[in-house]
Amino acid sequence: MVTIADRLHQARARVDAACHRAGREPASVELLPISKWHSPASIREAHAAGWTRLGESRPQELRSKAEELDDVELSWVAIGHLQTNKAKIIAAYADEFQALDSVPLGQALDRRLAQADRELPVLLEVNTSGEAAKGGFAPEGVVDAVRMLRSCDRLRLEGLMTLAARSQDQEPVRACFTRLVETQQRLQDTFGEPFDTLSMGMSEDFELAVACGSTCVRLGTLIFGPRPTR
Ligand SMILES: *Cc1c(COP(=O)(O)O)cnc(C)c1O
């Protein structure tokens, strides 16, 4: 039987190989397992295999898993769309938020973080595919958003996240990743700061994402198998 530990090691080897092909350091790319909808027991297996950061998309699920698994040392990365009225959960339980998609949400999160006396690493989500169903800032709107969010001193703006178009064809997927890199470049040129985290790549497209410059691949299905239906 293939275990979660096996899948983590196999996926890590594929990330490393993609790094080598691209002339990049393997240590420059994080493999972030996405445990949404999967059981706390599966998360314990990932933890036992040496992974301590896990991605979750729904705030309530993140909170309940954090509470249930408080006997193990884990950090929680929130990757899904967040409603303002749930910002308090993320301020309390998350160690990073990768899906900031509006300025008012950033301001609400900043207030909740101030109340909790915490800071939070944050990535801005960018809609690089132009698909209406996907969240995130338009690439052209990111510089203005960062300008408005810079007064939120509890948010540490560390980079960008995207979900690429889903396609059998590499080109539309590559175009999304390239757009994220270009948006990062624009931020660096405008603000003179690194914004060096690029969270891009999922089970279907992570090797291409690494080739394009990803520093964090978010792998759900490849690690934990198909998501159970709720
Ligand atoms: C679920 C999810 C993933 C993981 O997707 P897989 O295709 O199962 O690897 C990655 N990123 C986000 C934002 C997700 O919601």
The ligand as a Tripos MOL2 file, in Angstrom:
@<TRIPOS>MOLECULE
LIG
   15    15     1     0     0
SMALL
NO_CHARGES

@<TRIPOS>ATOM
      1 C1         -7.4300   22.4180   -2.9290 C.3       1 LIG1
      2 C2         -6.4020   23.4170   -3.2920 C.ar      1 LIG1
      3 C3         -5.1260   23.0150   -3.7010 C.ar      1 LIG1
      4 C4         -4.7240   21.5470   -3.9010 C.3       1 LIG1
      5 O1         -5.2930   21.0820   -5.0700 O.3       1 LIG1
      6 P1         -4.8860   19.6520   -5.7030 P.3       1 LIG1
      7 O2         -5.2490   19.7920   -7.1260 O.co2     1 LIG1
      8 O3         -5.6880   18.6460   -4.9790 O.co2     1 LIG1
      9 O4         -3.4280   19.5000   -5.4970 O.co2     1 LIG1
     10 C5         -4.1960   24.0100   -3.9630 C.ar      1 LIG1
     11 N1         -4.4880   25.3260   -3.8280 N.ar      1 LIG1
     12 C6         -5.6960   25.7440   -3.4430 C.ar      1 LIG1
     13 C7         -5.9540   27.1970   -3.3090 C.3       1 LIG1
     14 C8         -6.7000   24.8120   -3.1550 C.ar      1 LIG1
     15 O5         -7.9020   25.2430   -2.7880 O.3       1 LIG1
@<TRIPOS>BOND
     1     1     2 1
     2     2     3 ar
     3     2    14 ar
     4     3     4 1
     5     3    10 ar
     6     4     5 1
     7     5     6 1
     8     6     7 2
     9     6     8 1
    10     6     9 1
    11    10    11 ar
    12    11    12 ar
    13    12    13 1
    14    12    14 ar
    15    14    15 1
@<TRIPOS>SUBSTRUCTURE
     1 LIG1         1 GROUP 0 **** ****
